[in-house]
Structures are given as C-alpha cells and as structure tokens.
C-alpha cells in the first residue's frame, strides 16, 4: 500500500501494540474478523464505519477516539 487512507486506524494499531493486546483478542472482543481489524490498523478501512459495538469496544479498550 502506497498511502494510508485512514490514519485513525493506524493510530489504533499502534495503541493496541503499545498495550500488548493481541490482534485476535481485540477482534474477538469487538466482534470483528481479525482480517478486518488488520486492514483497519493498516489504514485501509475507515474505523468510523464500524458497527457501534465495535467502536465502543475499541475506544474503551484502547482508551482513544476513532477520529
């Protein structure tokens, strides 16, 4: 990928790794497929378009916003 389309997703991935949370665990907690979470963290998917539960879990778990 040449450019990051959604930098907010990249921020989420960095925060998850900083906190030591496995991708599979966070995906399960947020009711997301691990591949979707990986794409989100790569900046390929807009985190604001996730379903409400996923946005809430990601925001709360990572203590951040999805902007």
N, C-alpha and C positions, 0 to 999 in steps of 0.2 A: 504494500500500500504506500503510495507516494505522499499523500496528505492525510491528516486527521480531520475527519468531517465533524466530529462531535467531541471537542476537548473535555467536556464534562465527564465523559465515560472514561477517558484516560486517567483523570483525577481519581475516579472511583477505584480503578485497578491499583494505582499507586497506594492509595489509602488501605486497601484490603491487604496488600503485601506488607505494608508497614505494620499492620496489626497482626500479621501472621495467620490470617484466616484463609483456609484452603478454598480455592475457587469452587470445587464441588460442594462443599458445605454451604457456602453462601448462596449458590444457585439453588440448592435444595431448600434452604430457609426462605428464600424469596419466591419459591415456586416457579423457577426458571430452568430452562435447559442449560446445562453447562456451556454448550456451544454459543448460545445467545449471550450469556454473560461474558464469555471470552470476546465475542465480537463487540459488545458494548465497551469493554475495557480497552479494546484496540481503537476505539473511536469510530467504528464503522456503523454504530447503531445509536440513535438518539435516546438517552435514558429517560427523557421526559415522555416518551411514547409507551413506556411500560405500564402494565396494569397497576392499579392503585396499591394493592398489597405489596407488590414487588418494590415500588417506590418507597413505601413506608419502611419495609424491612431494610432496604439498602441505606436509606437515610439514617435510620436509628442505629443499625449495626456499625456503620462506618462513621457515624457522627458527622455527617456532612450533608450538603444540599445537592440536588441534581441539576443545578443550573449550568 
